[in-house]
Amino acid sequence: MATTEIHRYLRVGERRIALDPEGYLVTLDDWTPEVASALAQEEGRTLTEEHWEVIAVLRDFYARFESAPAMRPLVKAVGQALGPEKGRSLYLMKLFPDSPAKVAARLAGLPKPTHCL
């Protein structure tokens, strides 16, 4: 079994959360909403209700499929869970600029989505 390289630690209260070189959690069970907020704060983001809705969809997707979705499956899952107005690439790009699937997965405490560069 491959081990994930620990690149640095994120301090959340009294806890030290191990992160890989790309900023994803080394141990998925370390995720809490406080960890997500700390990761977002490092990126200069404040998580809104809309962010939390997408994070919940991602965590549900991962619980069902044991995989973090790439962009197309993410758009589809968000659309099914939150409605067609939120199930659009542009909506997700506004919430999670740069790469919505990767950024949202990192904040949701999930591994990097497969097929994401």
Secondary structure, DSSP 8 states (H G I E B T S, - for coil): -------EEEEETTEEEEE-TTS-BSSGGG--HHHHHHHHHHTT----HHHHHHHHHHHHHHHHHSS---HHHHHHHHHHHH-TTTSSHHHHHHHS-S-HHHHHHHHTT----TT--
